């Protein structure tokens, strides 16, 4: 079915692994015509689609040529999969969902700390030692009194800091403008130091753990490069729960091989799905398949926010968290 009444949207849910997500969205939007859209089918389906909901799926700029398409509603925060200028030129709205309060930032923060603990306590090796019937090995690292640098102090970074405080760590946050930035911050979250981006190299040398939580905006691509790794002390652990390209692949591989980085916990990659035979994974790397926000609570919370935005559009209102509101003003007359 492609020709729906005006108040019923045809919505493509774009993902490779999305059975549970589809159920959540269908329950939240029971009157709409939802269908599962494989990533390779996005362009072909665009002429018969009102709304795309991408989930770790790129929306090619060719899709925006379809006059029926009204909205790209990201299932989450990251919009690196959408060519926003191309969407704006075509008159297509683009919106996302705030990470904090939906369960997304909270879930990603938990996974970041899990990666830290798996790396520091060498849990993969500990599992092997158990199978070998060996005890009291390996000798791990304690989070208590460790220094953690959070690169990117947005919603997820703040939730990481909130949870790390209970471990007795020293926490340094890095954001583009530092504490004087415009983003509202929770004053109850403890930081030992908060600096702007110009101080990144200086504070990296203090880190036992570096957590990458910066968005993949153009200025952040390759943010953690060879110079950043050179500033770290030997034996630092790196965790990336942001986006793969924020870390320079070649620089990370070289840092792992040189021992500058003792281990890396990666939930995001330069291409997804990532090749399990990639040379990087022969090093001390703990890899998870972009599951930071993949919890029942997070999916339900995000699904409710996505549905609320679609109801806004149906009512002729601007969707919340629209990143190209000028398109909304033209399209909706607001």
C-alpha positions in Angstrom: 0.0 0.0 0.0 1.5 3.3 -1.0 -1.5 5.7 -1.5 -2.6 6.5 2.0 -5.2 9.1 3.2 -3.6 12.5 4.0 -3.5 11.9 7.8 -1.8 8.5 7.4 1.9 8.4 6.8 3.9 5.7 5.0 7.0 5.3 7.1 10.2 3.4 6.2 12.1 2.0 9.2 15.6 1.7 7.8 17.8 -0.8 9.6 19.5 -4.1 9.2 18.6 -5.5 12.6 15.3 -4.0 13.6 12.6 -6.5 14.5 12.2 -5.2 18.1 12.5 -1.5 17.0 9.8 -2.1 14.4 7.5 -3.5 17.0 8.0 -0.5 19.3 7.3 2.0 16.5 4.3 0.1 15.2 2.8 0.1 18.7 3.4 3.8 19.0 2.1 4.7 15.5 -0.7 2.1 15.1 -2.6 4.0 12.3 0.4 4.6 10.0 1.7 2.4 7.3 5.1 1.3 8.6 7.4 -1.0 6.6 10.9 -2.3 7.0 13.2 -0.7 4.5 16.6 -2.4 3.9 19.4 0.2 3.6 19.9 -0.7 -0.1 16.2 0.0 -0.8 16.1 3.6 0.5 16.4 5.4 -2.8 14.0 3.1 -4.6 11.4 3.4 -1.8 11.7 7.2 -1.4 9.0 8.1 -4.0 6.4 6.1 -2.0 7.5 7.2 1.4 6.6 10.2 3.6 9.0 9.6 6.5 12.3 7.7 6.9 13.5 6.6 10.3 17.1 5.6 9.9 18.8 3.4 12.5 22.5 3.1 11.7 21.6 3.6 8.1 22.8 6.2 5.6 20.1 8.2 3.7 21.7 8.9 0.3 21.2 12.4 -1.1 19.5 10.8 -4.1 16.5 10.0 -1.9 15.7 13.7 -1.4 14.6 14.0 -5.0 11.4 12.3 -4.1 8.7 15.0 -3.8 6.6 13.0 -1.3 9.4 12.7 1.3 8.7 15.1 4.2 10.9 14.1 7.1 14.0 12.2 8.1 13.5 11.4 11.8 16.6 9.9 13.2 16.1 7.1 15.8 18.5 8.7 18.3 21.0 11.6 18.2 23.6 11.1 15.6 22.9 12.6 12.2 26.1 11.8 10.4 24.1 9.4 8.2 22.1 12.3 6.7 23.3 14.9 4.2 21.5 17.8 6.0 22.3 20.5 3.4 21.0 18.3 0.6 17.8 17.5 2.6 17.3 21.3 3.2 17.7 22.1 -0.4 15.1 19.5 -1.2 12.7 20.8 1.5 12.9 17.7 3.7 12.9 18.2 7.4 15.6 16.5 9.5 15.1 15.8 13.2 16.7 13.8 15.9 15.9 12.8 19.5 17.8 14.1 22.6 19.9 11.4 24.2 19.3 12.3 27.9 16.0 11.3 29.4 15.1 8.7 26.8 17.4 6.0 28.2 19.9 6.4 25.3 22.6 8.5 27.0 22.2 6.5 30.1 22.6 3.2 28.3 25.6 4.4 26.3 27.2 5.7 29.5 26.8 2.3 31.2 28.5 0.6 28.2 31.4 3.0 28.2 32.1 2.1 31.8 31.7 -1.6 31.1 34.4 -1.2 28.4 36.6 0.6 30.8 36.3 -2.2 33.4 36.8 -5.0 30.8 40.0 -3.3 29.6 41.3 -2.4 33.0 40.6 -5.7 34.6 41.6 -7.6 31.4 38.4 -9.7 31.6 38.9 -11.6 28.3 42.3 -12.8 29.6 40.7 -13.5 33.0 38.1 -15.7 31.3 40.9 -17.6 29.6 42.8 -18.0 32.9 39.7 -19.5 34.5 39.5 -22.1 31.7 43.2 -22.9 32.3 42.4 -23.5 36.0 44.7 -20.6 37.0 43.9 -18.3 39.9 44.8 -14.7 40.8 45.7 -13.8 37.2 45.8 -11.4 35.5 46.8 -8.4 37.6 44.4 -5.6 36.6 44.0 -1.9 37.0 41.6 -0.2 39.4 39.3 2.6 38.4 39.6 4.1 41.9 42.0 7.0 41.8 42.4 6.8 38.0 42.2 9.8 35.8 39.5 9.8 33.1 39.4 12.3 30.3 36.0 12.6 28.6 36.4 14.0 25.1 33.0 15.6 24.3 31.1 16.7 27.2 27.5 16.7 25.9 24.6 14.7 27.2 26.4 11.3 27.0 29.6 12.7 28.4 27.7 14.1 31.4 26.0 10.8 32.1 29.4 9.1 32.0 30.7 11.6 34.5 27.7 11.2 36.7 28.3 7.4 37.0 32.1 7.6 37.3 31.8 9.8 40.4 30.8 6.7 42.4 34.1 5.0 41.4 36.3 7.6 43.0 37.9 8.6 39.7 39.4 12.0 38.8 37.3 13.3 35.9 38.4 15.8 33.3 35.9 16.9 30.7 36.8 18.5 27.3 34.1 20.4 25.3 34.5 22.8 22.4 34.0 25.9 24.5 34.6 24.5 28.0 32.5 25.5 30.9 31.5 28.8 29.3 29.7 27.0 26.5 26.0 27.6 25.9 24.8 24.1 26.8 22.9 23.8 30.1 24.8 21.5 32.4 23.7 19.7 35.6 25.6 21.4 38.5 25.2 18.2 40.6 27.6 16.3 38.3 31.1 16.4 39.7 34.0 17.3 37.5 37.6 17.9 38.7 38.4 19.9 35.6 36.5 21.2 32.6 38.5 22.7 29.7 37.9 23.8 26.2 39.2 22.1 23.1 42.4 24.1 22.9 43.5 22.3 26.1 42.9 18.8 24.7 46.5 17.8 24.2 47.5 19.1 27.6 45.0 17.0 29.5 45.4 13.9 27.5 48.8 13.4 29.1 47.1 13.0 32.5 44.7 10.3 31.4 44.6 6.7 32.4 41.4 6.3 30.4 40.2 8.4 27.5 36.6 8.1 26.6 35.6 9.5 23.2 32.0 10.9 23.3 32.3 13.7 20.8 29.8 13.8 17.9 31.0 13.1 14.3 30.6 16.7 13.2 33.0 17.8 10.4 35.4 19.5 12.8 35.6 16.3 14.9 36.5 13.8 12.2 40.0 12.6 13.1 39.9 14.4 16.4 41.9 11.7 18.1 44.8 11.6 15.7 48.5 10.8 15.9 49.2 14.0 17.8 46.6 13.1 20.4 48.0 9.7 20.9 51.5 11.1 21.2 50.3 13.2 24.0 49.0 10.2 26.0 51.3 8.4 28.4 52.1 4.8 27.5 49.5 2.3 28.8 46.5 4.6 28.4 43.2 2.9 27.6 40.9 4.3 25.0 37.1 3.8 24.8 35.1 5.1 21.8 31.3 5.1 22.1 30.8 8.2 19.8 31.4 7.5 16.1 34.2 5.6 14.4 35.7 8.4 12.3 36.2 10.7 15.4 39.3 8.5 16.0 41.9 8.2 13.2 42.1 4.5 12.3 45.8 4.4 11.3 46.8 6.4 14.3 45.0 4.1 16.7 46.5 1.0 15.1 50.0 2.5 15.4 49.4 3.5 19.0 48.2 0.0 20.0 51.1 -1.6 18.3 53.6 0.8 20.0 52.0 0.3 23.4 51.0 4.0 23.7 47.5 2.7 24.0 47.3 -0.5 26.2 43.9 -1.4 24.9 40.8 0.0 23.2 37.1 -0.6 23.8 35.2 0.1 20.6 31.4 0.1 20.1 31.6 2.2 16.9 33.6 1.8 13.8 34.7 3.4 10.5 32.4 1.1 8.5 29.5 -0.8 10.0 29.3 -3.7 10.1 33.0 -3.9 10.7 35.3 -6.6 9.3 36.0 -9.1 12.1 39.3 -10.0 10.3 40.5 -6.4 10.4 44.1 -6.1 11.7 43.0 -3.7 14.4 41.2 -6.5 16.1 44.4 -8.6 16.4 45.5 -6.0 19.0 44.1 -5.7 22.6 40.7 -4.5 21.4 37.3 -5.2 22.9 34.7 -4.8 20.2 30.9 -4.6 20.5 28.6 -4.1 17.5 27.3 -0.6 18.1 25.0 -1.7 21.0 25.6 1.3 23.3 22.0 2.5 23.1 20.5 -1.0 22.4 18.6 -1.6 25.6 14.9 -2.2 26.0 14.5 1.0 28.1 16.4 3.1 25.5 14.6 1.8 22.5 11.2 2.3 24.2 12.1 5.9 25.2 13.5 6.9 21.8 10.5 5.2 20.1 8.1 7.3 22.1 10.0 10.5 21.3 10.1 9.6 17.6 6.3 8.9 17.6 5.7 12.3 19.3 7.6 14.1 16.6 5.6 12.4 13.9 2.4 13.4 15.6 3.7 17.0 15.6 4.2 16.8 11.8 0.7 15.3 11.4 -0.7 18.2 13.3 1.1 20.7 11.1 3.6 21.6 13.8 7.4 21.8 13.7 9.0 18.5 15.0 11.1 18.9 18.1 14.9 18.9 17.7 14.5 19.9 14.0 18.0 20.7 12.7 16.8 22.6 9.7 13.9 24.7 11.0 14.0 27.1 8.1 12.7 24.2 6.0 9.9 23.7 8.5 9.0 27.4 8.4 8.7 27.2 4.6 6.9 23.8 4.5 4.6 24.3 7.4 4.2 28.1 7.2 5.5 28.5 10.8 
